[in-house]
């Protein structure tokens, strides 16, 4: 009886890059891109050929599965690195899913080029479309020139409404860039805040499955807080500023002799002046408007209707005259005088200018009355003879 040789272990599968692409469903170009980004190990080099194995095929299928679940390539790379380090991906996948998931309930939509043009006045504007694509308001679809993906239909609807109200497209895109920069600053601040006070214990070491699950639950709880905070603060700011803007424009529409106080009543608590002095706007100091008939304290009023400082220079108050009276002046006037002569001379300058104006008008009135009573004679002629 002859002894049978022991069975040999099956030889590991080997693939050329074309075979690997066929089996995994990825393209050759995609496989090479994954290698360049560190998502896929380099193949074994044999002479002039690159040889791939089952580990490469499994990794490609793993990447495809994570992409289908909505993960970005950057997140997938972090997950695979954790996997290679021997960590359990169950909790980590849950945490990444919470962070990479949508931060809004809004769903993306599509819009045809014809509907897009109709929404913005019926005129095709290639430069405006290119600007919208650059800003991410629109996204081009592969091999489709007549249709776009709209990540935020609400944002596009806002732009269309503003344009129909008369706002130029260039102004809309510029406003969006400004708002986006400010909102990104707020988002970064919120992330710094929550990282410092909530997530720091999870970030100083690779998280266990339980820690990753706990962090994911915290993300789920805190996710709506940023949106709720911004909604509440924006509503408060718009209400306050809209009231102030309305009061400002109504006041400017009044006759000049009636602009000493707002016609809309007292300013809401915490209102921000639309035309406060530059120094006060920079410092965040804004004063409320006085109520009708109210005279502000001359030492504190610096809002749009500002009280002129009391004159304290020698001779500013004549002997026996009444005490100085506070007079409400436009903030821009007081600011201009302060910039011209300095804060210490503002009261004296305003007093002198007012007196000079009064004296000039008095002289004009006297001269005008004298002309009516006594006609001026030609100096080249002799004395006038009485009439009759």
HELIX and SHEET records of a PDB file:
HELIX    1   1 UNK A   17  UNK A   24  1                                   8    
HELIX    2   2 UNK A   28  UNK A   36  1                                   9    
HELIX    3   3 UNK A   54  UNK A   68  1                                  15    
HELIX    4   4 UNK A   73  UNK A   84  1                                  12    
HELIX    5   5 UNK A   89  UNK A  100  1                                  12    
HELIX    6   6 UNK A  113  UNK A  119  1                                   7    
HELIX    7   7 UNK A  126  UNK A  135  1                                  10    
HELIX    8   8 UNK A  153  UNK A  164  1                                  12    
HELIX    9   9 UNK A  169  UNK A  194  1                                  26    
HELIX   10  10 UNK A  195  UNK A  199  3                                   5    
HELIX   11  11 UNK A  200  UNK A  203  1                                   4    
HELIX   12  12 UNK A  209  UNK A  253  1                                  45    
HELIX   13  13 UNK A  256  UNK A  258  5                                   3    
HELIX   14  14 UNK A  278  UNK A  283  1                                   6    
HELIX   15  15 UNK A  331  UNK A  341  1                                  11    
HELIX   16  16 UNK A  343  UNK A  345  5                                   3    
HELIX   17  17 UNK A  346  UNK A  373  1                                  28    
SHEET    1   A 2 UNK A  44  UNK A  46  0                                        
SHEET    2   A 2 UNK A  49  UNK A  51 -1                                        
SHEET    1   B 3 UNK A 109  UNK A 112  0                                        
SHEET    2   B 3 UNK A 144  UNK A 150 -1                                        
SHEET    3   B 3 UNK A 139  UNK A 141 -1                                        
SHEET    1   C 2 UNK A 305  UNK A 307  0                                        
SHEET    2   C 2 UNK A 328  UNK A 330 -1                                        
END                                                                             
